[in-house]
């Protein structure tokens, strides 16, 4: 539910997230969410279940996506780009 809500907020109100103080706070929340989710990729080791190459590549792609989301929401939360 949190991932769905985060996505809906970003799609429904991208201008508000980018320009308002409340949007900055929401971006900070989403940053914390993805920032905590990223290390869980290694805490919950899925390696025994990744029996096919496509599954291993998918797992690594998720890690890249989570890293990109942390970067995007760091920029949005701290307004590093105007």
URCORQUI-V119519 format. One record per residue. PHI is phi as a letter, one per 30 degrees, with the letter a starting at -180 (999 if undefined). Layout:
PHI, PHI
//
This chain:
999, d, d, d, d, e, d, d, d, d, d, d, b, d, d, d, d, d, b, c, d, d, d, d, d, d, d, d, d, d, d, d, e, d, d, d, d, e, d, d, e, c, d, c, d, c, e, d, c, c, d, c, e, d, d, d, d, d, d, d, d, e, d, d, d, d, d, d, d, d, d, d, d, d, d, d, d, c, h, d, b, c
//
